[in-house]
Amino acid sequence: MNRILTLLLVFVFIPTFAACDSGEPGNGNGNGNGNGNGTENTECANGSMSATIDGSPFSAACVILDISEGFMTISGVENIGGSSGSDQEMITIVLVPAKTGTQTAGIATYTIVDDPSNIVVCTAISIPGIPPSTSVTIDAIDDTSARGTFSFTVLCPDDGREKEIMNGQFDISN
């Protein structure tokens, strides 16, 4: 079951890594929303996302915000151009009710990419009846921006270790 979930998440989030690749020309300031014809635009939005991962700092070079159907999804990718070595890291928080206050995300992930053949997706999933492992506090939100904090613990399928994502902050606008 974990292997199936991991593969599903990898295929869902791989386009985000490709969309944030700094190898393509442009200013990196896309609107982060769809273009109205069913094609998702996943260019980097304006803003920031930061956290500590098991005590180490994470600061996203590319952030993405999607607010639709009453839910918010945010993503942040660190080390896009390889300036800190070959590893890329990504935090994604999915299915958060798009309203102010403290929420529980449907899924929260921390992804490590050594190269396209070595991707580890560590996941926290909210399951009914089990205390939530994700906490997202939205301080401000509208149709094009969101600001708040987050924390969660993920389980990594490659070796069963847990990673704590703490002191997370986001301030993103399209």
Salt bridges, closest charged atoms under 4 A:
ASP54 OD2 - LYS163 NZ 3.68
ASP158 OD1 - ARG161 NH1 3.08
ASP159 OD2 - ARG161 NH1 2.73
